[in-house]
């Protein structure tokens, strides 16, 4: 197979492929202050965008934002970009426009 051929990726079972926006670990406070990855907070959860879902994933779709524990993950590099593989049961919350009715009143 030639190096320029790209194969499609299909997630299996209840797996999700997600991408974390921005440099890993860095975040901004509500006041706009950049907090570096070295400033650890105890058991802080992280948000990521769903890129692909397996056939048995029921509560999430591509494009959703999911909340997960960064310590419970597998990292993979695909075509030079870093992604994380999670199981559906490891997701704590989902943010999506389709969840507007009966929401919690919290918005990202």
Phi and psi restraints in degrees (range 20) as a CNS / XPLOR table:
assign (resid 1 and name C) (resid 2 and name N)
       (resid 2 and name CA) (resid 2 and name C) 1.0 -73.4 20.0 2
assign (resid 2 and name N) (resid 2 and name CA)
       (resid 2 and name C) (resid 3 and name N) 1.0 152.4 20.0 2
assign (resid 2 and name C) (resid 3 and name N)
       (resid 3 and name CA) (resid 3 and name C) 1.0 -65.5 20.0 2
assign (resid 3 and name N) (resid 3 and name CA)
       (resid 3 and name C) (resid 4 and name N) 1.0 -26.5 20.0 2
assign (resid 3 and name C) (resid 4 and name N)
       (resid 4 and name CA) (resid 4 and name C) 1.0 -82.0 20.0 2
assign (resid 4 and name N) (resid 4 and name CA)
       (resid 4 and name C) (resid 5 and name N) 1.0 -7.4 20.0 2
assign (resid 4 and name C) (resid 5 and name N)
       (resid 5 and name CA) (resid 5 and name C) 1.0 -78.3 20.0 2
assign (resid 5 and name N) (resid 5 and name CA)
       (resid 5 and name C) (resid 6 and name N) 1.0 133.5 20.0 2
assign (resid 5 and name C) (resid 6 and name N)
       (resid 6 and name CA) (resid 6 and name C) 1.0 -115.5 20.0 2
assign (resid 6 and name N) (resid 6 and name CA)
       (resid 6 and name C) (resid 7 and name N) 1.0 127.8 20.0 2
assign (resid 6 and name C) (resid 7 and name N)
       (resid 7 and name CA) (resid 7 and name C) 1.0 -93.3 20.0 2
assign (resid 7 and name N) (resid 7 and name CA)
       (resid 7 and name C) (resid 8 and name N) 1.0 141.3 20.0 2
assign (resid 7 and name C) (resid 8 and name N)
       (resid 8 and name CA) (resid 8 and name C) 1.0 -69.4 20.0 2
assign (resid 8 and name N) (resid 8 and name CA)
       (resid 8 and name C) (resid 9 and name N) 1.0 150.1 20.0 2
assign (resid 8 and name C) (resid 9 and name N)
       (resid 9 and name CA) (resid 9 and name C) 1.0 -111.2 20.0 2
assign (resid 9 and name N) (resid 9 and name CA)
       (resid 9 and name C) (resid 10 and name N) 1.0 131.8 20.0 2
assign (resid 9 and name C) (resid 10 and name N)
       (resid 10 and name CA) (resid 10 and name C) 1.0 -120.2 20.0 2
assign (resid 10 and name N) (resid 10 and name CA)
       (resid 10 and name C) (resid 11 and name N) 1.0 122.5 20.0 2
assign (resid 10 and name C) (resid 11 and name N)
       (resid 11 and name CA) (resid 11 and name C) 1.0 -75.0 20.0 2
assign (resid 11 and name N) (resid 11 and name CA)
       (resid 11 and name C) (resid 12 and name N) 1.0 147.2 20.0 2
assign (resid 11 and name C) (resid 12 and name N)
       (resid 12 and name CA) (resid 12 and name C) 1.0 -109.4 20.0 2
assign (resid 12 and name N) (resid 12 and name CA)
       (resid 12 and name C) (resid 13 and name N) 1.0 154.9 20.0 2
assign (resid 12 and name C) (resid 13 and name N)
       (resid 13 and name CA) (resid 13 and name C) 1.0 51.4 20.0 2
assign (resid 13 and name N) (resid 13 and name CA)
       (resid 13 and name C) (resid 14 and name N) 1.0 -124.5 20.0 2
assign (resid 13 and name C) (resid 14 and name N)
       (resid 14 and name CA) (resid 14 and name C) 1.0 -103.6 20.0 2
assign (resid 14 and name N) (resid 14 and name CA)
       (resid 14 and name C) (resid 15 and name N) 1.0 29.1 20.0 2
assign (resid 14 and name C) (resid 15 and name N)
       (resid 15 and name CA) (resid 15 and name C) 1.0 -90.0 20.0 2
assign (resid 15 and name N) (resid 15 and name CA)
       (resid 15 and name C) (resid 16 and name N) 1.0 148.9 20.0 2
assign (resid 15 and name C) (resid 16 and name N)
       (resid 16 and name CA) (resid 16 and name C) 1.0 -123.9 20.0 2
assign (resid 16 and name N) (resid 16 and name CA)
       (resid 16 and name C) (resid 17 and name N) 1.0 142.1 20.0 2
assign (resid 16 and name C) (resid 17 and name N)
       (resid 17 and name CA) (resid 17 and name C) 1.0 -108.0 20.0 2
assign (resid 17 and name N) (resid 17 and name CA)
       (resid 17 and name C) (resid 18 and name N) 1.0 121.1 20.0 2
assign (resid 17 and name C) (resid 18 and name N)
       (resid 18 and name CA) (resid 18 and name C) 1.0 -127.0 20.0 2
assign (resid 18 and name N) (resid 18 and name CA)
       (resid 18 and name C) (resid 19 and name N) 1.0 158.1 20.0 2
assign (resid 18 and name C) (resid 19 and name N)
       (resid 19 and name CA) (resid 19 and name C) 1.0 -124.9 20.0 2
assign (resid 19 and name N) (resid 19 and name CA)
       (resid 19 and name C) (resid 20 and name N) 1.0 130.5 20.0 2
assign (resid 19 and name C) (resid 20 and name N)
       (resid 20 and name CA) (resid 20 and name C) 1.0 -90.8 20.0 2
assign (resid 20 and name N) (resid 20 and name CA)
       (resid 20 and name C) (resid 21 and name N) 1.0 128.8 20.0 2
assign (resid 20 and name C) (resid 21 and name N)
       (resid 21 and name CA) (resid 21 and name C) 1.0 -76.9 20.0 2
assign (resid 21 and name N) (resid 21 and name CA)
       (resid 21 and name C) (resid 22 and name N) 1.0 142.1 20.0 2
assign (resid 21 and name C) (resid 22 and name N)
       (resid 22 and name CA) (resid 22 and name C) 1.0 77.5 20.0 2
assign (resid 22 and name N) (resid 22 and name CA)
       (resid 22 and name C) (resid 23 and name N) 1.0 174.2 20.0 2
assign (resid 22 and name C) (resid 23 and name N)
       (resid 23 and name CA) (resid 23 and name C) 1.0 -61.0 20.0 2
assign (resid 23 and name N) (resid 23 and name CA)
       (resid 23 and name C) (resid 24 and name N) 1.0 135.2 20.0 2
assign (resid 23 and name C) (resid 24 and name N)
       (resid 24 and name CA) (resid 24 and name C) 1.0 -60.4 20.0 2
assign (resid 24 and name N) (resid 24 and name CA)
       (resid 24 and name C) (resid 25 and name N) 1.0 131.5 20.0 2
assign (resid 24 and name C) (resid 25 and name N)
       (resid 25 and name CA) (resid 25 and name C) 1.0 89.9 20.0 2
assign (resid 25 and name N) (resid 25 and name CA)
       (resid 25 and name C) (resid 26 and name N) 1.0 -27.6 20.0 2
assign (resid 25 and name C) (resid 26 and name N)
       (resid 26 and name CA) (resid 26 and name C) 1.0 -77.2 20.0 2
assign (resid 26 and name N) (resid 26 and name CA)
       (resid 26 and name C) (resid 27 and name N) 1.0 144.6 20.0 2
assign (resid 26 and name C) (resid 27 and name N)
       (resid 27 and name CA) (resid 27 and name C) 1.0 -150.9 20.0 2
assign (resid 27 and name N) (resid 27 and name CA)
       (resid 27 and name C) (resid 28 and name N) 1.0 165.5 20.0 2
assign (resid 27 and name C) (resid 28 and name N)
       (resid 28 and name CA) (resid 28 and name C) 1.0 -114.0 20.0 2
assign (resid 28 and name N) (resid 28 and name CA)
       (resid 28 and name C) (resid 29 and name N) 1.0 141.0 20.0 2
assign (resid 28 and name C) (resid 29 and name N)
       (resid 29 and name CA) (resid 29 and name C) 1.0 -75.3 20.0 2
assign (resid 29 and name N) (resid 29 and name CA)
       (resid 29 and name C) (resid 30 and name N) 1.0 169.2 20.0 2
assign (resid 29 and name C) (resid 30 and name N)
       (resid 30 and name CA) (resid 30 and name C) 1.0 -63.3 20.0 2
assign (resid 30 and name N) (resid 30 and name CA)
       (resid 30 and name C) (resid 31 and name N) 1.0 -21.3 20.0 2
assign (resid 30 and name C) (resid 31 and name N)
       (resid 31 and name CA) (resid 31 and name C) 1.0 -88.1 20.0 2
assign (resid 31 and name N) (resid 31 and name CA)
       (resid 31 and name C) (resid 32 and name N) 1.0 0.5 20.0 2
assign (resid 31 and name C) (resid 32 and name N)
       (resid 32 and name CA) (resid 32 and name C) 1.0 92.8 20.0 2
assign (resid 32 and name N) (resid 32 and name CA)
       (resid 32 and name C) (resid 33 and name N) 1.0 6.4 20.0 2
assign (resid 32 and name C) (resid 33 and name N)
       (resid 33 and name CA) (resid 33 and name C) 1.0 -80.0 20.0 2
assign (resid 33 and name N) (resid 33 and name CA)
       (resid 33 and name C) (resid 34 and name N) 1.0 130.1 20.0 2
assign (resid 33 and name C) (resid 34 and name N)
       (resid 34 and name CA) (resid 34 and name C) 1.0 -78.1 20.0 2
assign (resid 34 and name N) (resid 34 and name CA)
       (resid 34 and name C) (resid 35 and name N) 1.0 123.9 20.0 2
assign (resid 34 and name C) (resid 35 and name N)
       (resid 35 and name CA) (resid 35 and name C) 1.0 -105.9 20.0 2
assign (resid 35 and name N) (resid 35 and name CA)
       (resid 35 and name C) (resid 36 and name N) 1.0 114.5 20.0 2
assign (resid 35 and name C) (resid 36 and name N)
       (resid 36 and name CA) (resid 36 and name C) 1.0 -69.8 20.0 2
assign (resid 36 and name N) (resid 36 and name CA)
       (resid 36 and name C) (resid 37 and name N) 1.0 161.5 20.0 2
assign (resid 36 and name C) (resid 37 and name N)
       (resid 37 and name CA) (resid 37 and name C) 1.0 -62.3 20.0 2
assign (resid 37 and name N) (resid 37 and name CA)
       (resid 37 and name C) (resid 38 and name N) 1.0 -25.4 20.0 2
assign (resid 37 and name C) (resid 38 and name N)
       (resid 38 and name CA) (resid 38 and name C) 1.0 -71.8 20.0 2
assign (resid 38 and name N) (resid 38 and name CA)
       (resid 38 and name C) (resid 39 and name N) 1.0 -17.9 20.0 2
assign (resid 38 and name C) (resid 39 and name N)
       (resid 39 and name CA) (resid 39 and name C) 1.0 -85.3 20.0 2
assign (resid 39 and name N) (resid 39 and name CA)
       (resid 39 and name C) (resid 40 and name N) 1.0 83.7 20.0 2
assign (resid 39 and name C) (resid 40 and name N)
       (resid 40 and name CA) (resid 40 and name C) 1.0 -76.6 20.0 2
assign (resid 40 and name N) (resid 40 and name CA)
       (resid 40 and name C) (resid 41 and name N) 1.0 140.2 20.0 2
assign (resid 40 and name C) (resid 41 and name N)
       (resid 41 and name CA) (resid 41 and name C) 1.0 -116.6 20.0 2
assign (resid 41 and name N) (resid 41 and name CA)
       (resid 41 and name C) (resid 42 and name N) 1.0 149.1 20.0 2
assign (resid 41 and name C) (resid 42 and name N)
       (resid 42 and name CA) (resid 42 and name C) 1.0 -67.3 20.0 2
assign (resid 42 and name N) (resid 42 and name CA)
       (resid 42 and name C) (resid 43 and name N) 1.0 125.8 20.0 2
assign (resid 42 and name C) (resid 43 and name N)
       (resid 43 and name CA) (resid 43 and name C) 1.0 47.6 20.0 2
assign (resid 43 and name N) (resid 43 and name CA)
       (resid 43 and name C) (resid 44 and name N) 1.0 49.9 20.0 2
assign (resid 43 and name C) (resid 44 and name N)
       (resid 44 and name CA) (resid 44 and name C) 1.0 -81.7 20.0 2
assign (resid 44 and name N) (resid 44 and name CA)
       (resid 44 and name C) (resid 45 and name N) 1.0 129.2 20.0 2
assign (resid 44 and name C) (resid 45 and name N)
       (resid 45 and name CA) (resid 45 and name C) 1.0 -82.6 20.0 2
assign (resid 45 and name N) (resid 45 and name CA)
       (resid 45 and name C) (resid 46 and name N) 1.0 160.8 20.0 2
assign (resid 45 and name C) (resid 46 and name N)
       (resid 46 and name CA) (resid 46 and name C) 1.0 -129.6 20.0 2
assign (resid 46 and name N) (resid 46 and name CA)
       (resid 46 and name C) (resid 47 and name N) 1.0 153.5 20.0 2
assign (resid 46 and name C) (resid 47 and name N)
       (resid 47 and name CA) (resid 47 and name C) 1.0 -99.8 20.0 2
assign (resid 47 and name N) (resid 47 and name CA)
       (resid 47 and name C) (resid 48 and name N) 1.0 145.8 20.0 2
assign (resid 47 and name C) (resid 48 and name N)
       (resid 48 and name CA) (resid 48 and name C) 1.0 -148.2 20.0 2
assign (resid 48 and name N) (resid 48 and name CA)
       (resid 48 and name C) (resid 49 and name N) 1.0 158.6 20.0 2
assign (resid 48 and name C) (resid 49 and name N)
       (resid 49 and name CA) (resid 49 and name C) 1.0 -95.6 20.0 2
assign (resid 49 and name N) (resid 49 and name CA)
       (resid 49 and name C) (resid 50 and name N) 1.0 134.0 20.0 2
assign (resid 49 and name C) (resid 50 and name N)
       (resid 50 and name CA) (resid 50 and name C) 1.0 -75.6 20.0 2
assign (resid 50 and name N) (resid 50 and name CA)
       (resid 50 and name C) (resid 51 and name N) 1.0 126.5 20.0 2
assign (resid 50 and name C) (resid 51 and name N)
       (resid 51 and name CA) (resid 51 and name C) 1.0 -103.0 20.0 2
assign (resid 51 and name N) (resid 51 and name CA)
       (resid 51 and name C) (resid 52 and name N) 1.0 -36.2 20.0 2
assign (resid 51 and name C) (resid 52 and name N)
       (resid 52 and name CA) (resid 52 and name C) 1.0 -152.3 20.0 2
assign (resid 52 and name N) (resid 52 and name CA)
       (resid 52 and name C) (resid 53 and name N) 1.0 150.5 20.0 2
assign (resid 52 and name C) (resid 53 and name N)
       (resid 53 and name CA) (resid 53 and name C) 1.0 -130.4 20.0 2
assign (resid 53 and name N) (resid 53 and name CA)
       (resid 53 and name C) (resid 54 and name N) 1.0 148.9 20.0 2
assign (resid 53 and name C) (resid 54 and name N)
       (resid 54 and name CA) (resid 54 and name C) 1.0 -79.4 20.0 2
assign (resid 54 and name N) (resid 54 and name CA)
       (resid 54 and name C) (resid 55 and name N) 1.0 168.5 20.0 2
assign (resid 54 and name C) (resid 55 and name N)
       (resid 55 and name CA) (resid 55 and name C) 1.0 -67.2 20.0 2
assign (resid 55 and name N) (resid 55 and name CA)
       (resid 55 and name C) (resid 56 and name N) 1.0 -19.9 20.0 2
assign (resid 55 and name C) (resid 56 and name N)
       (resid 56 and name CA) (resid 56 and name C) 1.0 -98.8 20.0 2
assign (resid 56 and name N) (resid 56 and name CA)
       (resid 56 and name C) (resid 57 and name N) 1.0 6.8 20.0 2
assign (resid 56 and name C) (resid 57 and name N)
       (resid 57 and name CA) (resid 57 and name C) 1.0 -79.8 20.0 2
assign (resid 57 and name N) (resid 57 and name CA)
       (resid 57 and name C) (resid 58 and name N) 1.0 125.2 20.0 2
assign (resid 57 and name C) (resid 58 and name N)
       (resid 58 and name CA) (resid 58 and name C) 1.0 -105.7 20.0 2
assign (resid 58 and name N) (resid 58 and name CA)
       (resid 58 and name C) (resid 59 and name N) 1.0 -32.1 20.0 2
assign (resid 58 and name C) (resid 59 and name N)
       (resid 59 and name CA) (resid 59 and name C) 1.0 -102.1 20.0 2
assign (resid 59 and name N) (resid 59 and name CA)
       (resid 59 and name C) (resid 60 and name N) 1.0 -2.5 20.0 2
assign (resid 59 and name C) (resid 60 and name N)
       (resid 60 and name CA) (resid 60 and name C) 1.0 -131.1 20.0 2
assign (resid 60 and name N) (resid 60 and name CA)
       (resid 60 and name C) (resid 61 and name N) 1.0 153.0 20.0 2
assign (resid 60 and name C) (resid 61 and name N)
       (resid 61 and name CA) (resid 61 and name C) 1.0 -132.5 20.0 2
assign (resid 61 and name N) (resid 61 and name CA)
       (resid 61 and name C) (resid 62 and name N) 1.0 164.4 20.0 2
assign (resid 61 and name C) (resid 62 and name N)
       (resid 62 and name CA) (resid 62 and name C) 1.0 -57.1 20.0 2
assign (resid 62 and name N) (resid 62 and name CA)
       (resid 62 and name C) (resid 63 and name N) 1.0 134.0 20.0 2
assign (resid 62 and name C) (resid 63 and name N)
       (resid 63 and name CA) (resid 63 and name C) 1.0 98.3 20.0 2
assign (resid 63 and name N) (resid 63 and name CA)
       (resid 63 and name C) (resid 64 and name N) 1.0 -16.5 20.0 2
assign (resid 63 and name C) (resid 64 and name N)
       (resid 64 and name CA) (resid 64 and name C) 1.0 -68.6 20.0 2
assign (resid 64 and name N) (resid 64 and name CA)
       (resid 64 and name C) (resid 65 and name N) 1.0 156.0 20.0 2
assign (resid 64 and name C) (resid 65 and name N)
       (resid 65 and name CA) (resid 65 and name C) 1.0 -101.0 20.0 2
assign (resid 65 and name N) (resid 65 and name CA)
       (resid 65 and name C) (resid 66 and name N) 1.0 132.5 20.0 2
assign (resid 65 and name C) (resid 66 and name N)
       (resid 66 and name CA) (resid 66 and name C) 1.0 -124.2 20.0 2
assign (resid 66 and name N) (resid 66 and name CA)
       (resid 66 and name C) (resid 67 and name N) 1.0 147.9 20.0 2
assign (resid 66 and name C) (resid 67 and name N)
       (resid 67 and name CA) (resid 67 and name C) 1.0 -105.1 20.0 2
assign (resid 67 and name N) (resid 67 and name CA)
       (resid 67 and name C) (resid 68 and name N) 1.0 127.1 20.0 2
assign (resid 67 and name C) (resid 68 and name N)
       (resid 68 and name CA) (resid 68 and name C) 1.0 -147.1 20.0 2
assign (resid 68 and name N) (resid 68 and name CA)
       (resid 68 and name C) (resid 69 and name N) 1.0 167.2 20.0 2
assign (resid 68 and name C) (resid 69 and name N)
       (resid 69 and name CA) (resid 69 and name C) 1.0 -87.8 20.0 2
assign (resid 69 and name N) (resid 69 and name CA)
       (resid 69 and name C) (resid 70 and name N) 1.0 116.4 20.0 2
assign (resid 69 and name C) (resid 70 and name N)
       (resid 70 and name CA) (resid 70 and name C) 1.0 -62.2 20.0 2
assign (resid 70 and name N) (resid 70 and name CA)
       (resid 70 and name C) (resid 71 and name N) 1.0 -17.1 20.0 2
assign (resid 70 and name C) (resid 71 and name N)
       (resid 71 and name CA) (resid 71 and name C) 1.0 -77.3 20.0 2
assign (resid 71 and name N) (resid 71 and name CA)
       (resid 71 and name C) (resid 72 and name N) 1.0 -22.5 20.0 2
assign (resid 71 and name C) (resid 72 and name N)
       (resid 72 and name CA) (resid 72 and name C) 1.0 -102.7 20.0 2
assign (resid 72 and name N) (resid 72 and name CA)
       (resid 72 and name C) (resid 73 and name N) 1.0 77.0 20.0 2
assign (resid 72 and name C) (resid 73 and name N)
       (resid 73 and name CA) (resid 73 and name C) 1.0 -156.7 20.0 2
assign (resid 73 and name N) (resid 73 and name CA)
       (resid 73 and name C) (resid 74 and name N) 1.0 164.1 20.0 2
assign (resid 73 and name C) (resid 74 and name N)
       (resid 74 and name CA) (resid 74 and name C) 1.0 -122.9 20.0 2
assign (resid 74 and name N) (resid 74 and name CA)
       (resid 74 and name C) (resid 75 and name N) 1.0 130.9 20.0 2
assign (resid 74 and name C) (resid 75 and name N)
       (resid 75 and name CA) (resid 75 and name C) 1.0 -99.5 20.0 2
assign (resid 75 and name N) (resid 75 and name CA)
       (resid 75 and name C) (resid 76 and name N) 1.0 147.4 20.0 2
assign (resid 75 and name C) (resid 76 and name N)
       (resid 76 and name CA) (resid 76 and name C) 1.0 -146.0 20.0 2
assign (resid 76 and name N) (resid 76 and name CA)
       (resid 76 and name C) (resid 77 and name N) 1.0 146.2 20.0 2
assign (resid 76 and name C) (resid 77 and name N)
       (resid 77 and name CA) (resid 77 and name C) 1.0 -107.3 20.0 2
assign (resid 77 and name N) (resid 77 and name CA)
       (resid 77 and name C) (resid 78 and name N) 1.0 126.9 20.0 2
assign (resid 77 and name C) (resid 78 and name N)
       (resid 78 and name CA) (resid 78 and name C) 1.0 -126.2 20.0 2
assign (resid 78 and name N) (resid 78 and name CA)
       (resid 78 and name C) (resid 79 and name N) 1.0 118.6 20.0 2
assign (resid 78 and name C) (resid 79 and name N)
       (resid 79 and name CA) (resid 79 and name C) 1.0 51.4 20.0 2
assign (resid 79 and name N) (resid 79 and name CA)
       (resid 79 and name C) (resid 80 and name N) 1.0 41.0 20.0 2
assign (resid 79 and name C) (resid 80 and name N)
       (resid 80 and name CA) (resid 80 and name C) 1.0 82.4 20.0 2
assign (resid 80 and name N) (resid 80 and name CA)
       (resid 80 and name C) (resid 81 and name N) 1.0 3.3 20.0 2
assign (resid 80 and name C) (resid 81 and name N)
       (resid 81 and name CA) (resid 81 and name C) 1.0 -116.3 20.0 2
assign (resid 81 and name N) (resid 81 and name CA)
       (resid 81 and name C) (resid 82 and name N) 1.0 138.9 20.0 2
assign (resid 81 and name C) (resid 82 and name N)
       (resid 82 and name CA) (resid 82 and name C) 1.0 -87.6 20.0 2
assign (resid 82 and name N) (resid 82 and name CA)
       (resid 82 and name C) (resid 83 and name N) 1.0 134.8 20.0 2
assign (resid 82 and name C) (resid 83 and name N)
       (resid 83 and name CA) (resid 83 and name C) 1.0 -131.6 20.0 2
assign (resid 83 and name N) (resid 83 and name CA)
       (resid 83 and name C) (resid 84 and name N) 1.0 168.2 20.0 2
assign (resid 83 and name C) (resid 84 and name N)
       (resid 84 and name CA) (resid 84 and name C) 1.0 -125.0 20.0 2
assign (resid 84 and name N) (resid 84 and name CA)
       (resid 84 and name C) (resid 85 and name N) 1.0 138.7 20.0 2
assign (resid 84 and name C) (resid 85 and name N)
       (resid 85 and name CA) (resid 85 and name C) 1.0 -105.2 20.0 2
assign (resid 85 and name N) (resid 85 and name CA)
       (resid 85 and name C) (resid 86 and name N) 1.0 126.7 20.0 2
assign (resid 85 and name C) (resid 86 and name N)
       (resid 86 and name CA) (resid 86 and name C) 1.0 -127.1 20.0 2
assign (resid 86 and name N) (resid 86 and name CA)
       (resid 86 and name C) (resid 87 and name N) 1.0 161.6 20.0 2
assign (resid 86 and name C) (resid 87 and name N)
       (resid 87 and name CA) (resid 87 and name C) 1.0 -97.5 20.0 2
assign (resid 87 and name N) (resid 87 and name CA)
       (resid 87 and name C) (resid 88 and name N) 1.0 150.8 20.0 2
assign (resid 87 and name C) (resid 88 and name N)
       (resid 88 and name CA) (resid 88 and name C) 1.0 -57.2 20.0 2
assign (resid 88 and name N) (resid 88 and name CA)
       (resid 88 and name C) (resid 89 and name N) 1.0 -37.5 20.0 2
assign (resid 88 and name C) (resid 89 and name N)
       (resid 89 and name CA) (resid 89 and name C) 1.0 -68.5 20.0 2
assign (resid 89 and name N) (resid 89 and name CA)
       (resid 89 and name C) (resid 90 and name N) 1.0 -14.5 20.0 2
assign (resid 89 and name C) (resid 90 and name N)
       (resid 90 and name CA) (resid 90 and name C) 1.0 -88.1 20.0 2
assign (resid 90 and name N) (resid 90 and name CA)
       (resid 90 and name C) (resid 91 and name N) 1.0 -0.4 20.0 2
assign (resid 90 and name C) (resid 91 and name N)
       (resid 91 and name CA) (resid 91 and name C) 1.0 -88.4 20.0 2
assign (resid 91 and name N) (resid 91 and name CA)
       (resid 91 and name C) (resid 92 and name N) 1.0 131.7 20.0 2
assign (resid 91 and name C) (resid 92 and name N)
       (resid 92 and name CA) (resid 92 and name C) 1.0 -93.7 20.0 2
assign (resid 92 and name N) (resid 92 and name CA)
       (resid 92 and name C) (resid 93 and name N) 1.0 -29.4 20.0 2
assign (resid 92 and name C) (resid 93 and name N)
       (resid 93 and name CA) (resid 93 and name C) 1.0 -158.7 20.0 2
assign (resid 93 and name N) (resid 93 and name CA)
       (resid 93 and name C) (resid 94 and name N) 1.0 157.5 20.0 2
assign (resid 93 and name C) (resid 94 and name N)
       (resid 94 and name CA) (resid 94 and name C) 1.0 -128.9 20.0 2
assign (resid 94 and name N) (resid 94 and name CA)
       (resid 94 and name C) (resid 95 and name N) 1.0 133.2 20.0 2
assign (resid 94 and name C) (resid 95 and name N)
       (resid 95 and name CA) (resid 95 and name C) 1.0 -113.7 20.0 2
assign (resid 95 and name N) (resid 95 and name CA)
       (resid 95 and name C) (resid 96 and name N) 1.0 121.9 20.0 2
assign (resid 95 and name C) (resid 96 and name N)
       (resid 96 and name CA) (resid 96 and name C) 1.0 -156.0 20.0 2
assign (resid 96 and name N) (resid 96 and name CA)
       (resid 96 and name C) (resid 97 and name N) 1.0 145.9 20.0 2
assign (resid 96 and name C) (resid 97 and name N)
       (resid 97 and name CA) (resid 97 and name C) 1.0 -59.6 20.0 2
assign (resid 97 and name N) (resid 97 and name CA)
       (resid 97 and name C) (resid 98 and name N) 1.0 -27.5 20.0 2
assign (resid 97 and name C) (resid 98 and name N)
       (resid 98 and name CA) (resid 98 and name C) 1.0 -73.8 20.0 2
assign (resid 98 and name N) (resid 98 and name CA)
       (resid 98 and name C) (resid 99 and name N) 1.0 -6.7 20.0 2
assign (resid 98 and name C) (resid 99 and name N)
       (resid 99 and name CA) (resid 99 and name C) 1.0 -96.7 20.0 2
assign (resid 99 and name N) (resid 99 and name CA)
       (resid 99 and name C) (resid 100 and name N) 1.0 17.9 20.0 2
assign (resid 99 and name C) (resid 100 and name N)
       (resid 100 and name CA) (resid 100 and name C) 1.0 -63.6 20.0 2
assign (resid 100 and name N) (resid 100 and name CA)
       (resid 100 and name C) (resid 101 and name N) 1.0 -40.1 20.0 2
assign (resid 100 and name C) (resid 101 and name N)
       (resid 101 and name CA) (resid 101 and name C) 1.0 -73.5 20.0 2
assign (resid 101 and name N) (resid 101 and name CA)
       (resid 101 and name C) (resid 102 and name N) 1.0 133.3 20.0 2
assign (resid 101 and name C) (resid 102 and name N)
       (resid 102 and name CA) (resid 102 and name C) 1.0 66.7 20.0 2
assign (resid 102 and name N) (resid 102 and name CA)
       (resid 102 and name C) (resid 103 and name N) 1.0 27.5 20.0 2
assign (resid 102 and name C) (resid 103 and name N)
       (resid 103 and name CA) (resid 103 and name C) 1.0 -75.2 20.0 2
assign (resid 103 and name N) (resid 103 and name CA)
       (resid 103 and name C) (resid 104 and name N) 1.0 -177.9 20.0 2
assign (resid 103 and name C) (resid 104 and name N)
       (resid 104 and name CA) (resid 104 and name C) 1.0 -88.3 20.0 2
assign (resid 104 and name N) (resid 104 and name CA)
       (resid 104 and name C) (resid 105 and name N) 1.0 -12.0 20.0 2
assign (resid 104 and name C) (resid 105 and name N)
       (resid 105 and name CA) (resid 105 and name C) 1.0 93.4 20.0 2
assign (resid 105 and name N) (resid 105 and name CA)
       (resid 105 and name C) (resid 106 and name N) 1.0 -1.7 20.0 2
assign (resid 105 and name C) (resid 106 and name N)
       (resid 106 and name CA) (resid 106 and name C) 1.0 -99.3 20.0 2
assign (resid 106 and name N) (resid 106 and name CA)
       (resid 106 and name C) (resid 107 and name N) 1.0 139.2 20.0 2
assign (resid 106 and name C) (resid 107 and name N)
       (resid 107 and name CA) (resid 107 and name C) 1.0 -135.3 20.0 2
assign (resid 107 and name N) (resid 107 and name CA)
       (resid 107 and name C) (resid 108 and name N) 1.0 143.6 20.0 2
